[in-house]
Amino acid sequence: MLITSKDNPTVKHAHTLLTNHRQRKKSGETVLEGVHLLQAYLQQGLTPKAVLVSEHAYTHPEVSPLLSQLPQKLVWVISDNLYKSIRTLGDGVDIMAVIAVPKQTLGHINHDCLILDGVQDAGNIGTLIRSAGAVGITTIITTPNTAHLYSPKCLRAGMGVHFGLQIFEQVAIDDIMDKVATPLYATSSHSDKVIYHHDLTAPIAWVLGHEGQGVSDVFLQNATPIALPQPHGQESLNVGVAGSVCFYEMLRQRGYA
């Protein structure tokens, strides 16, 4: 049956999740938009709660293989105009999925991890977790003042890497300090020792901070500060770029060739 009304409960719920952080938090759900994110989600053996697809996209060659993996009861076909009225992406293949946000409790950490402390920009978050995942860092921890990694915007920025990671969100700094036994390393403009003079071969907990304010004092007081060389005197590097530089120097030192 083709759905044409905005009053359909599934359509209303998806639209609210796309636009309302409080509802996402209350329901423990979020929305993936686009073929790529849904494909990445399904590849991890996960099942969405509902999939909404426009009438036009229902038979699209990229969509059909995805829908074939799902029970028909989870798939809702809606009119093209109705889909356009609720989507947040521009023109493309019109498909979205409602998913449950994973609930994980931080345990003892003694391996490589990435701590995001107050990072706000979805593009920076996407860059950091994609670079982290690429070098083998699969544990991501965020402090309470960090943007939510499962917002639709952050999910799009992550390009599907979320689903292969362990993500612990909104963890109090004291709890992080208590649970993370891995030595902390934080980029700092107040250190004279550049990254190339540090031994990065043992497990590291990288701490990357707010785009303007940087890393919180509590972390800085307990972390090894790392400077990134800027011989031409720029004020600072973008946090996504800075983190990626750190991760790949770590990878180089560990003998990857």
N, C-alpha and C positions, 0 to 999 in steps of 0.2 A: 504494500500500500504506500502510495506517495504522500508524504506529509507536506502540507502547505501552510499550516498555521503556526504562528509564533507562540501560541498558547500550549502547544504540545509540551508535556512535562520534560521530556528528554532534551528537546531543543532549548527550552528555557534554562534548564540546568547547565547545559554546555555553554550557552551564551553568558550566564552568570559567572561560571568558572573562568571564562576567558577574560572577564573584565573586573572581577571583584576578588581582591586578595583575601578579605575576611571570609568569604564563602569557601574559597579554596582551603583555608586553614580549618574552618569549621567542619567541612566534609571530608577532609583528608584526600581530596581529589584534585586533579588538574587536567589540562587538555594539551594534547599533541596536535599540531597542525601540519599537514603536508605528508606526502608519500614517504619521504626519506625518514622522518622521525618514527612513523608507524612501522616501517620496514625494520629499522634498527631495534625497535621495541620487540617486535615479533621474533627477530633473530635471537634474542636472549631467552626465548621460550616463555615469554610473558603474554598474558591475555588481557586486553582492555575490558573495561566495563561496558562500553558502548562505542560504536563507530558510526559517525554521521557522514554521509557522502551525498554529493549533489546528484540530481538525476542525470546530468550530462556526464559526470565523471564515473558513474557506476560501471560503465562498460569500457572505461579507459584501459589500455593495455598495461599500464603500471599499477592500476588499482585491482583489476580482476584477480591476479595471483595472491594479493594480500587478503582479499575477501574470502577466497577459497580456503584460507586457513582458519576461518572463524565460524562459529555457529551462526546460522542465519538469524537467530533471535537477537543477536547483538548488533545487527546492521540495520541502520535507519536511513532510508532514502528520502531526501527532502528536495523540494523544488529548487531550481537554480536561483531564483530570486530570493527565496528564504535563506538559502545558504549564504549568499552574498551579504545579506542583512546582518548576519551574526559573525562572520569571519573577521579576523584581524589581519590576515595576510592579503596581499594583492592578488591579481589574476594568477592563476596556476591550476594545478589539479586539486579540485575541491574535496578534500577528505580530512576529517579530524577524528580524534579518539579521546574519550574520557578514560583516564587511568587513575588507579589508586597511587598516592604518594607513598613510597616505601617508608616504613617506620623502623628505624634501627637505633639501638642504644649503644653508645660508645663504650667499648671495653678497653682492655689494656692494649696499647699500641707500642710496638718495638721495631717497626719497619718504616720504610719511606712513606711519608704522607705529606699532604699539602693542607695548610691551615689558612683559610681566607678570613682576614680580620677587618671587617668593615668595607670590603670591596662592594661598590654599588652599581657599577655599570655592567649591563648584561654582556656587552661586547668583550670587556676585560675578563669577565668570569668565563665566557666561552673560550677565549684564547687560553686562559690558564688551565682549565680542566682538560681541554683538548691536548695541549702540550704535555700536561702531566700524564694523561693516559698514554700518549705516544711513547713516552720514555719508560713506562712501566709503573708509574705511581698510581695506585688504584684506590687509595683511601683519601677522601676529602672531608675536612672538618670545617665548619663555619661557626663564627661567633654570632651572638644575638643581633649585632648591628650590621650584619651582612645581608645583602639582598637575597631573597629566597631563590635557591637554585632550581626549584621545580615550578617557578612561574612560567607561563607560556613563552615569555620573552627570553628568559635564560635557557629554557629548553631548546629554543630555536638557535640561540647562539652556540649551544653545545653540540649541535649537529648530530645528536644521537649518542654521544660518548657517555652521557649520564648512566645509561643502562648497563654498562660494563664496569661501573665503579661502586665502591661502598661510600655512601654519602651520609654524613652525620651533621644535621643542620641545627643551628641555634643552640650551640653548646656553650655554657658559661665558661669564661676564661679559667676560673679556678678548677673546673672539672677537666678542662683540657690539660692544664698543668699537672693535675693529679693522675690522669690516665695515660698521657703520652710520655713514654720513657725515652723515646728517640731524641737525641740532641736537637735543639732548635737552632735554626739558622735564619737570619732575617736580613734583608737588604737595608742598608743604612747609608745616609749621606755623611755620617759622622765618623766613619771608619776610614783609615788610610790603607788598610790591607785589602787589596783587590782580590776578586774571586779566584784568579789563577794561582794565588799563593796559599790557598786553603786546600786541605786534603778532603775531598768529597767522596771518598771511596766507601766509607761506612754509611749505614742507614741515616737518613736526614729527615727532619720535620721542617719543611720550608714554611716560613710565615710571610705572607704577602698582605699588605695593608691598604687602607683607604686611599683613594686616588689623590686626595689633597693632604690629609693628615698623616698618612703613613701607618706604621705598625704601632699598636698600643704600647705604652710605657712598660706594662707588666711583662709583655713578651720581650721587649728590647732588653730589659734588665736580666732576662734569663736566657737570652739567645746569643749566639756568636754573630757579630755584625759582619756583613759582607758588603764591600764596595764594588760597584761596576765601573770600569774605566770609562771616562768621557774626556778624551784628550782635547776636544774642541770646545769644552766648557759649557755644554748645555746644562740647564738647571736640573733636569731629571729625565729619566726614561718613563714611558708609559708602563704601568704596573704589569700589564699583560706581556709586554716585550721583556721587561726586566725578569719576570718569573721564567719565561721561556729560555732566556739566556742562561739563567742559573741551572735549569733542568738539563740543558744540553751540555753544559760544561761538566756537570755531574756524570752524565752518560759518557762523555769523552774520557774522563778520568778513570772510569770503570772498565776501560779497555774495549769499548765498542768501536768497531771499524768496518 
